[in-house]
């Protein structure tokens, strides 16, 4: 991952609060925020909105071979989560026992450290999810 | 409107070419293609070159100019096309369109990637650029993990098994055995695949395509010009392209690739054929699940039946619709070259030049090239056209 101060700074609302937007015209939620509603086009009206913090696992995988910066975390789970407003987000699952990771399992957003590009690099934080009962 | 034919093809062996450079590889493929066509380099009017990530792999951009330079073809226009792993397919389509438009009569299309100059970790980072940097790679996703998310959902909705995915690898390795240009010449069993280590569950090492160096090139010509020059080859009946969201999470369905379906629908319509008219297909099997998705999305089998069709042997060399006769991406996957290599397999098969892996009297061939996790797809359809003088 590229270490970029402007990128990390402008991503705060998205990464910390799951801020996306939704189209007032058709009600579709977008995460991350989109510049245009693909369905309503110019008739759409996009309004900023934080996404719900709970959802369900739509698909998942357990990674054994990680990219740079994530090696110390292997194996770890990645999932596509369907939030309660139907928007989907890809995120890591944490604090979770393997046998509980299933399609349909309920999850909740957490705030976690993501990583650091190098010794002097920016420490980044973002959403991860954990399974709830 | 003018028709477009492929009149010559050439490629390097796919593999780890540590002793050879990027420019040597593309020059070899292009010189072979020009020789195969039986034309002179000076007759080429424009070049389209597919290349995904040379900046990351070898620190070199401006690939269009490099290719024209190395072929001694300055000052003709030469353009690089980038669409991740579909770069080759997109280059082919742009060459096709350049002739269709009436602007050019003879065009060279190349594809190349030199992936072994860097460590596996750096190569993975370069390939990761095909996904969504901000919402996928930032969270620790890799390409195998994105396809694993697709595979898991396919297994969940249709009962597709890891063994069925393994059978794709077994078949493509078997086909690769018969292809002298294949990176691997090694027979494997379902057990070998099942026992190979997990990369991102349910995807294992032997479900994945390898890191490869290689280049491929074809010479395209308008039909009138080919007739005038007495050249033979195959006709491109259609070359269509579709797109989808960059990130997987934004897709409505994870069990189909919309870009493939859209490109295929338009290609069949333009070629005025249906999936059952296709004699064989080269499909994008970067991971085994990708071939199962492709054979469904291209309409060869119903949605959800791709795994079972593979298990029943319907896609083998002797099967009802042979898939990836070249060995597919198991034959090696120099990402920018793959889309062009697929067209070369169609060329060899339709002209009866495919040697040991030649199928009997094929009429129509199809090539399907994917970028990333399916955000770009190119589907091209080919037909035997005639033999040169």
HADDOCK unambig.tbl for C-alpha pairs under 7 A between the chains (distance, minus, plus):
assign (segid A and resid 1 and name CA) (segid B and resid 137 and name CA) 6.98 0.50 0.50
assign (segid A and resid 1 and name CA) (segid B and resid 138 and name CA) 6.07 0.50 0.50
assign (segid A and resid 59 and name CA) (segid B and resid 149 and name CA) 5.56 0.50 0.50
assign (segid A and resid 59 and name CA) (segid B and resid 152 and name CA) 6.24 0.50 0.50
assign (segid A and resid 59 and name CA) (segid B and resid 153 and name CA) 5.80 0.50 0.50
assign (segid A and resid 60 and name CA) (segid B and resid 149 and name CA) 5.48 0.50 0.50
assign (segid A and resid 60 and name CA) (segid B and resid 152 and name CA) 6.81 0.50 0.50
assign (segid A and resid 61 and name CA) (segid B and resid 145 and name CA) 6.47 0.50 0.50
assign (segid A and resid 61 and name CA) (segid B and resid 148 and name CA) 6.03 0.50 0.50
assign (segid A and resid 61 and name CA) (segid B and resid 149 and name CA) 5.95 0.50 0.50
assign (segid A and resid 61 and name CA) (segid B and resid 200 and name CA) 6.01 0.50 0.50
assign (segid A and resid 61 and name CA) (segid B and resid 201 and name CA) 5.31 0.50 0.50
assign (segid A and resid 62 and name CA) (segid B and resid 200 and name CA) 5.40 0.50 0.50
assign (segid A and resid 62 and name CA) (segid B and resid 201 and name CA) 5.23 0.50 0.50
assign (segid A and resid 63 and name CA) (segid B and resid 145 and name CA) 6.61 0.50 0.50
assign (segid A and resid 63 and name CA) (segid B and resid 199 and name CA) 6.19 0.50 0.50
assign (segid A and resid 63 and name CA) (segid B and resid 200 and name CA) 4.23 0.50 0.50
assign (segid A and resid 63 and name CA) (segid B and resid 201 and name CA) 6.54 0.50 0.50
assign (segid A and resid 64 and name CA) (segid B and resid 198 and name CA) 6.41 0.50 0.50
assign (segid A and resid 64 and name CA) (segid B and resid 199 and name CA) 5.13 0.50 0.50
assign (segid A and resid 64 and name CA) (segid B and resid 200 and name CA) 5.70 0.50 0.50
assign (segid A and resid 65 and name CA) (segid B and resid 199 and name CA) 5.25 0.50 0.50
assign (segid A and resid 65 and name CA) (segid B and resid 200 and name CA) 6.89 0.50 0.50
assign (segid A and resid 66 and name CA) (segid B and resid 140 and name CA) 6.96 0.50 0.50
assign (segid A and resid 67 and name CA) (segid B and resid 121 and name CA) 6.66 0.50 0.50
assign (segid A and resid 67 and name CA) (segid B and resid 125 and name CA) 6.99 0.50 0.50
assign (segid A and resid 67 and name CA) (segid B and resid 140 and name CA) 6.56 0.50 0.50
assign (segid A and resid 67 and name CA) (segid B and resid 142 and name CA) 6.58 0.50 0.50
assign (segid A and resid 68 and name CA) (segid B and resid 121 and name CA) 6.75 0.50 0.50
assign (segid A and resid 70 and name CA) (segid B and resid 140 and name CA) 6.28 0.50 0.50
assign (segid A and resid 80 and name CA) (segid B and resid 249 and name CA) 6.14 0.50 0.50
assign (segid A and resid 88 and name CA) (segid B and resid 249 and name CA) 5.23 0.50 0.50
assign (segid A and resid 88 and name CA) (segid B and resid 250 and name CA) 6.39 0.50 0.50
assign (segid A and resid 89 and name CA) (segid B and resid 249 and name CA) 5.43 0.50 0.50
assign (segid A and resid 90 and name CA) (segid B and resid 135 and name CA) 6.87 0.50 0.50
assign (segid A and resid 90 and name CA) (segid B and resid 136 and name CA) 6.56 0.50 0.50
assign (segid A and resid 90 and name CA) (segid B and resid 249 and name CA) 5.96 0.50 0.50
assign (segid A and resid 91 and name CA) (segid B and resid 139 and name CA) 6.08 0.50 0.50
assign (segid A and resid 92 and name CA) (segid B and resid 139 and name CA) 6.65 0.50 0.50
